[in-house]
Amino acid sequence: MKVTIIITAAVCAFAVVPGARALTLDAALDAALKNSPALNMAREAAASQQYRKYGARVSRLGEVTVIGNLTRYNLERTLTPMVPPITAPFPLSDDTITNVGGSYTLPLFTGFKLSKNISIASLGYEIAKAQSSLTQRQVAFNVYSLFLKGLALKEQLQAKTEQEKALAELHKNIELGVKVGRYAAIDLKKVDYQYEMAKAQRQGLENNITALKAGLDQLTGLETDDWDFEPVELKEKAYPPLEDLVKTALLDREEMTMSMKKKQIAAANYSKSKYAYLPEISANYTYFRSIGGGGSVPLWNYGVAAQWSVFDFGKRAFDMVSQKRDYKSAKAGETAQALSVRREMVEAYTGLQTQLAMHEAAGKALAYAKDTKEVENVKYQQNAGSMYDLLLSLAQYYDALSQERGAYYGVFTAGKYLEFSAGEKI
């Protein structure tokens, strides 16, 4: 069964605050994707992991080392070793000898450790890229959610302002009626009380908008104090059944990619711990010149070296057991992540259904409150109703209007969260 947002795309175009600049949703999203500190951190982390991958790859090429030293002795020394047969001319000698040159060491066999390090670094880069993608989607959703909340508060503020104006106008009418003896003085006090309540609620909404803009500033890097939320065209959208959404999420969610890559890293580390029992073999070529005594002598050598640890008091065995446990933990973590994704999808799916039902109910409540307000106003004008009933109908109408606006934007926020939870590829 598909879930469909059954709300019309039209958005009530409330007047922009005088002197305020329009802030569009697209502009807020663009600014967040450019300026978000969290997103910039994730991007830099991905770039860092990319260079680690490059470093792991080139480690197979070995290492070139520059050699240089200057030594002064208390007695003259020969520039080169005295090797048989010792015949004239004898090697140069000096009490100050300088050696300059270079050495190149190439790993021939490392027990497959280098290849595993390359795999681990590549997997680390894939994890960092997935985290950067997830952070970007999180930032975008938070901006979308805050922006729609801002639109809801803006329209609720307009409704509360209209209620305040209506009470002010009613105050004038009642005040005039009291003077001519048509209404009781207590009616005027009731209006004053309701007016002050509406005024306080309006101020509360204004404060909520200010706080919300501060949150938007944090995400976008903008200063939104003098900005006004530009209306957004919202369109209805149909979504696939829950099970299809779960399958999509398990394939597309970055958290699943990261948990799978972490399991692969743990498997690679476990394999590498086994290879610690193998020998390491490397080749080396060294060339330098020994300078002193008015001349210089070239010296060079090359060779192959092997190193094989035969006993380490169980260190490698303990490491292998530890890496095996880490692999099992990562495997369990992948399963736990899949269960978490499914739970989030169920919550997002049912949350959308709840919001749809709430908006439908809020729409009916608003229609009823509007009719009640009009009836109570006529009854009071004809002295057939009480001031209490009139004020109650006014409060219920504007409260219903605020709830309907909040539920309206809540539906689209819930829809966006459903898309976010599914990996936004639906």
Sequence and secondary structure as in RCSB ss.txt:
>XXXX:A:sequence
MKVTIIITAAVCAFAVVPGARALTLDAALDAALKNSPALNMAREAAASQQYRKYGARVSRLGEVTVIGNLTRYNL
ERTLTPMVPPITAPFPLSDDTITNVGGSYTLPLFTGFKLSKNISIASLGYEIAKAQSSLTQRQVAFNVYSLFLKG
LALKEQLQAKTEQEKALAELHKNIELGVKVGRYAAIDLKKVDYQYEMAKAQRQGLENNITALKAGLDQLTGLETD
DWDFEPVELKEKAYPPLEDLVKTALLDREEMTMSMKKKQIAAANYSKSKYAYLPEISANYTYFRSIGGGGSVPLW
NYGVAAQWSVFDFGKRAFDMVSQKRDYKSAKAGETAQALSVRREMVEAYTGLQTQLAMHEAAGKALAYAKDTKEV
ENVKYQQNAGSMYDLLLSLAQYYDALSQERGAYYGVFTAGKYLEFSAGEKI
>XXXX:A:secstr
  EE    S        TT EEE HHHHHHHHHHH HHHHHHHHHHHHHHHHHHHHHHGGG EEEEEEEEEEEEE
EEESS   SS  SS   EEEEEEEEEEEEEEEEE TTHHHHHHHHHHHHHHHHHHHHHHHHHHHHHHHHHHHHHH
HHHHHHHHHHHHHHHHHHHHHHHHHHHHHTTSS HHHHHHHHHHHHHHHHHHHHHHHHHHHHHHHHHHHH    T
TEEE        EE  HHHHHHHHHHH HHHHHHHHHHHHHHHHHHHHHHTTS EEEEEEEEEEEEETTEEEEEE
EEEEEEE     TTHHHHHHHHHHHHHHHHHHHHHHHHHHHHHHHHHHHHHHHHHHHHHHHHHHHHHHHHHHHHH
HHHHHHTT S HHHHHHHHHHHHHHHHHHHHHHHHHHHHHHHHHHHTTS  
